[in-house]
Amino acid sequence: MAPIDTSEKPIVWVLGGPGSGKGTQCEKIIAKYGFTHLSTGDLLRAEVKSGSERAKCLTTIMERGELVPNETVLELLKEAIEARAADSKGFLIDGYPREKSQGIAFENSIAPVTVILYFEASCETLTKRLLGRAASSGRADDNEETIKLRLKTFLDNNDLVLAQYPDKLTRINAEATVDEIFGEVQKILDPVVAAAAAN
Ligand code: AP5
């Protein structure tokens, strides 16, 4: 794919445990900044729905709370970025990377990340939120057993992912209210967007 000029189209990775509010904050970011939102979880669920050949084993992996093979996720992300690259103002990559090698593969094959938002909350908070959402989400992985496995997968990988990007990473307290958290997000993204507009 043609390289993305990140001085004009910033790439923002949105990280955090399951239920940390990645999707919730992404909606607010899109509303203010007009970025293109690509959630790897949403891309994978859409792929499962499509019934494609590569979707066959995805459901089982996701119901076990494990990570889908990186080639599959990266391929979906690349296709989605390529399709929107011409008219995008920048990309919000939600839920990726989830392991060290994913970050490396993304930067090697797509573009360097501009800034990373990491939403930090306790396992108790994450579990409570996901169980609260379970009644209405219709998601096969929003049940007590899978939530435990999702948290384990997250905890097994997260420190290594974060340690790779000390200069680009901002930790945000995700125990706060949605609006308070968005206040912190804006402090980080306002200057990024202003710099991109100046280019
Ligand atoms: P994915 O769909 O990304 O799920 P997740 O990471 O588990 O996160 P969620 O979407 O459940 O939560 P969220 O952080 O977006 O929180 P939300 O805003 O909804 O991934 C699903 C699966 O796909 C993975 O398990 C894996 O198998 C696979 N996958 C995905 N990416 C992959 C990758 N890169 N590599 C390999 N496999 C991959 O909020 C949750 C709830 O809390 C909502 O009810 C919300 O209203 C509420 N809430 C949000 N913020 C607040 C707040 N501040 N205060 C109170 N309540 C709040």
Boltz pocket constraint, residues with backbone or C-beta under 6 A from the ligand:
constraints:
  - pocket:
      binder: B
      contacts: [[A, 16], [A, 17], [A, 18], [A, 19], [A, 20], [A, 21], [A, 22], [A, 23], [A, 24], [A, 25], [A, 39], [A, 40], [A, 41], [A, 42], [A, 44], [A, 61], [A, 62], [A, 63], [A, 65], [A, 66], [A, 67], [A, 68], [A, 69], [A, 70], [A, 73], [A, 94], [A, 95], [A, 96], [A, 97], [A, 98], [A, 102], [A, 129], [A, 130], [A, 132], [A, 133], [A, 141], [A, 150], [A, 174], [A, 175], [A, 176], [A, 177], [A, 178], [A, 181]]
      max_distance: 6.0
